[in-house]
Amino acid sequence: MKNILIPTDFSDSSKAAASYAIEFAKANNANITFLHVFHIPMVASEATVVMPNFEALEKDSMDALQKLEESIRLEHKLTTKANCIVKPGFLIDEMKDVIKENKIDLVIMGIAGAGKLAEVLIGSNTTIAIHNLDCEVLVVPNDSVYKPIKNIAFACDFIKVKESPAISKIKNWAKTLNAKTFILNIVSPEEKPSTEKAIAGIKLESIFDSMEHSLHFPENDDITYAINDFVEKHNIDLLIMIPRKHNIFTSIFHKSNTKKMAFHSHIPLLTIHE
């Protein structure tokens, strides 16, 4: 977590994410890069297509980004200036280039709205970033206020968890933050114990045996409600998921589930790829 990228479109949600990111970076001695990607509008008349002045658009974007950086830096008493980058183009494409060029470890993004995390994630730039960027993405809801992360919840399918780069990264997060990890697998009340589940539990204990952790099996047919309830009861500061096909992440963040989805708006979501 040495290099953090904060994309911004100057919206309230991206500013909220930037404030969270600054405090997170201060706590973890990380470097910060702000990125604003601007589009070049084309104005068509009956006879010609008029291209706006590129240099003027670039200058206006950089002026606005540097003003935002200075405002947030002063507000949070950050002594070191952040790097500011403006680029024309499409957000995800430009983010990929910036991540590679600046050796970014973590992207911190905001979401619009309060409370209905899945509804704003579906089809948003944040969702696209989660599925298309190689590095970790931390999604910060609109009213999140940074506080030291002491309790991490890793929601997963026990049977599908194995030693992997993603698991190593989760363990590294917990160790770096000196946080306890709550590993939870939501099960149906009708589900019967199985040898496969028992073996999976033993393997998980072995994987996480070097750190403070606990295994939990909340019973509920509604995965969303179960996670919300767990987050509330255990004072969770950060929720971690591995976004891949046919797992708990896709079962929650699927369009058919958005109406019943309402993660607590103050809980950031960290996604880590395999």
C-alpha positions in Angstrom: 0.0 0.0 0.0 2.8 2.4 -0.9 1.2 4.1 -3.9 -2.5 5.1 -3.9 -4.5 6.4 -6.9 -7.5 8.6 -6.3 -9.6 9.2 -9.5 -11.9 12.1 -9.2 -14.6 13.8 -11.3 -15.0 16.6 -8.7 -18.3 15.2 -7.6 -19.2 15.1 -3.9 -18.7 11.3 -3.8 -15.2 11.5 -5.3 -14.3 14.3 -2.9 -15.5 12.2 0.1 -13.4 9.3 -1.2 -10.4 11.6 -1.5 -10.8 12.8 2.1 -10.9 9.1 3.3 -8.0 8.3 1.1 -5.8 11.1 2.4 -6.3 9.9 6.0 -5.7 6.3 5.0 -2.5 7.3 3.2 -1.3 9.3 6.3 -1.9 6.3 8.5 0.0 4.0 6.2 2.8 6.3 5.0 1.6 6.0 1.4 2.1 8.2 -1.6 -0.9 9.8 -3.3 -1.7 10.4 -7.0 -4.8 12.3 -8.0 -6.2 11.5 -11.5 -8.8 13.4 -13.5 -9.8 12.1 -16.9 -11.6 14.6 -19.1 -13.5 14.1 -22.3 -13.0 16.2 -25.4 -16.5 17.4 -26.5 -17.2 17.8 -30.2 -19.7 20.4 -31.2 -21.4 19.6 -34.6 -23.0 22.3 -36.7 -24.7 21.7 -40.0 -21.5 22.0 -42.0 -18.6 21.3 -39.7 -17.5 19.6 -36.5 -15.9 22.1 -34.1 -13.1 20.8 -31.9 -12.6 22.8 -28.6 -9.2 24.0 -27.6 -7.3 21.0 -26.2 -4.7 23.0 -24.3 -7.4 25.1 -22.7 -9.3 22.0 -21.6 -6.2 20.4 -20.2 -5.2 23.6 -18.3 -8.7 24.0 -16.8 -8.7 20.4 -15.7 -5.2 20.7 -14.1 -6.1 23.9 -12.4 -9.3 22.3 -10.9 -7.4 19.2 -9.8 -4.5 21.2 -8.2 -7.1 23.3 -6.4 -8.8 20.2 -5.1 -5.5 18.7 -4.0 -4.5 21.8 -2.1 -7.9 22.1 -0.4 -7.9 18.5 0.8 -4.2 18.6 1.7 -4.7 21.7 3.9 -7.9 20.4 5.4 -6.1 17.1 6.5 -2.8 18.8 7.4 -0.9 16.7 4.8 2.7 18.1 4.6 3.6 16.4 1.3 2.1 17.4 -2.0 0.2 14.8 -3.9 1.0 14.0 -7.6 -1.7 15.4 -10.0 -2.4 13.9 -13.4 -4.9 14.9 -16.0 -5.6 12.9 -19.1 -8.1 13.0 -22.0 -9.9 9.8 -22.8 -11.9 7.1 -21.1 -11.5 6.6 -17.3 -10.7 2.9 -17.1 -8.3 2.9 -20.0 -6.4 5.9 -18.5 -6.4 4.4 -15.1 -4.7 1.3 -16.4 -1.9 3.3 -17.9 -1.5 5.4 -14.7 -1.4 2.3 -12.5 1.3 0.8 -14.6 3.4 4.0 -15.0 3.2 4.9 -11.3 3.3 1.4 -9.8 0.0 1.9 -8.0 -0.9 -0.6 -5.3 -4.4 0.6 -4.4 -7.2 2.5 -6.1 -9.6 4.4 -3.8 -12.9 5.3 -5.4 -16.1 6.9 -4.3 -19.7 6.0 -5.0 -22.8 8.2 -5.3 -25.7 7.8 -3.0 -26.0 6.7 0.6 -26.8 3.2 1.8 -27.6 1.3 -1.4 -24.1 0.2 -2.4 -25.2 -2.4 -4.9 -27.6 -0.1 -6.7 -24.9 2.5 -7.4 -22.3 -0.1 -8.2 -24.3 -1.8 -10.9 -23.1 -0.4 -14.3 -21.0 2.3 -12.7 -17.3 3.2 -13.4 -16.6 1.6 -10.0 -17.9 -1.7 -11.0 -16.0 -1.6 -14.3 -12.8 -0.7 -12.3 -13.4 -3.6 -9.9 -13.6 -6.1 -12.7 -11.0 -4.6 -15.1 -8.1 -3.3 -13.0 -5.3 -5.5 -11.9 -4.7 -3.8 -8.5 -6.9 -3.7 -5.5 -9.9 -1.3 -5.4 -11.3 0.2 -2.2 -14.8 1.5 -2.6 -15.7 4.3 -0.2 -19.4 5.1 0.4 -20.4 8.8 0.4 -20.5 9.3 4.2 -17.5 7.3 5.2 -15.2 8.9 7.7 -11.8 7.3 8.1 -11.0 5.6 11.4 -8.3 3.0 12.2 -9.3 -0.4 10.7 -9.4 -2.9 13.5 -12.0 -5.4 12.4 -12.0 -6.9 8.9 -14.7 -9.1 7.5 -13.8 -11.4 4.6 -17.0 -12.7 3.1 -16.4 -15.8 1.0 -17.5 -19.3 0.0 -15.4 -21.5 2.4 -15.2 -24.4 -0.1 -13.7 -22.2 -2.8 -11.1 -20.6 -0.7 -7.5 -21.8 -1.1 -4.0 -20.4 -0.8 -3.7 -17.9 -3.6 -2.2 -14.4 -4.3 -5.6 -12.9 -3.2 -5.5 -14.7 0.2 -1.9 -13.6 0.7 -3.0 -10.0 0.1 -5.8 -10.3 2.6 -3.4 -11.6 5.2 -1.0 -8.8 4.4 -3.8 -6.2 4.8 -4.7 -7.7 8.2 -1.1 -7.8 9.4 -0.3 -4.3 8.1 -3.3 -2.8 9.8 -2.9 -5.0 12.9 -6.6 -6.0 12.5 -8.6 -9.0 13.4 -10.1 -11.0 10.5 -13.6 -12.3 10.7 -14.1 -15.0 8.0 -17.7 -15.6 7.2 -19.6 -18.0 5.1 -23.3 -17.4 4.9 -25.2 -20.7 5.0 -28.8 -21.7 4.4 -30.7 -22.8 7.6 -31.7 -25.9 5.6 -28.1 -26.7 4.7 -26.8 -29.9 6.3 -23.2 -30.3 7.6 -20.9 -32.0 5.1 -17.5 -33.5 5.1 -16.5 -31.1 2.3 -17.4 -28.1 4.5 -15.6 -29.5 7.5 -12.4 -30.0 5.5 -12.7 -26.5 4.0 -12.9 -25.1 7.6 -9.8 -27.0 8.6 -7.9 -25.7 5.6 -9.0 -22.1 6.3 -7.8 -22.5 9.9 -4.4 -23.6 8.5 -4.3 -20.8 6.0 -4.9 -18.1 8.6 -3.3 -19.7 11.6 -0.5 -17.1 11.8 -2.9 -14.2 12.5 -5.8 -13.3 14.7 -9.0 -14.6 13.1 -12.2 -16.4 13.6 -14.6 -18.4 11.4 -18.3 -17.7 11.3 -21.3 -19.4 9.7 -24.3 -17.1 9.9 -27.5 -18.8 8.9 -29.7 -17.0 6.5 -31.2 -17.4 3.1 -30.7 -13.7 2.4 -26.9 -13.2 2.0 -27.2 -9.4 1.9 -29.1 -9.2 5.2 -26.7 -11.7 6.9 -23.7 -9.7 5.9 -25.3 -6.4 7.0 -26.3 -8.0 10.4 -22.8 -9.4 10.9 -21.1 -6.0 10.1 -23.3 -4.3 12.6 -22.9 -6.8 15.4 -19.1 -7.2 15.1 -18.3 -3.5 14.5 -16.7 -4.3 11.2 -14.5 -1.4 9.7 -13.7 -3.0 6.3 -15.4 -5.6 4.2 -13.3 -7.7 1.8 -14.5 -9.7 -1.2 -12.9 -11.5 -4.1 -14.8 -10.6 -7.3 -15.0 -13.5 -9.6 -17.7 -15.5 -11.5 -20.1 -17.6 -9.5 -19.2 -16.6 -6.0 -20.7 -14.6 -3.1 -19.7 -11.3 -4.8 -21.6 -11.9 -8.0 -24.6 -13.3 -6.0 -24.9 -10.0 -4.2 -23.9 -7.5 -6.9 -26.3 -8.9 -9.5 -29.1 -6.8 -10.9 -31.8 -9.1 -9.6 -30.6 -8.4 -6.0 -30.2 -4.6 -6.1 -33.6 -3.8 -4.6 -32.9 -5.8 -1.4 -29.2 -4.7 -1.2 -28.3 -2.0 1.3 -24.8 -2.4 2.8 -24.2 0.0 5.7 -23.0 3.2 4.0 -20.1 3.7 6.4 -18.4 0.5 5.5 -15.8 0.6 2.8 -15.5 -2.4 0.5 -12.2 -3.8 -0.7 -12.0 -6.0 -3.7 -8.9 -8.2 -4.3 -8.4 -10.3 -7.5 -7.0 -13.8 -7.6 
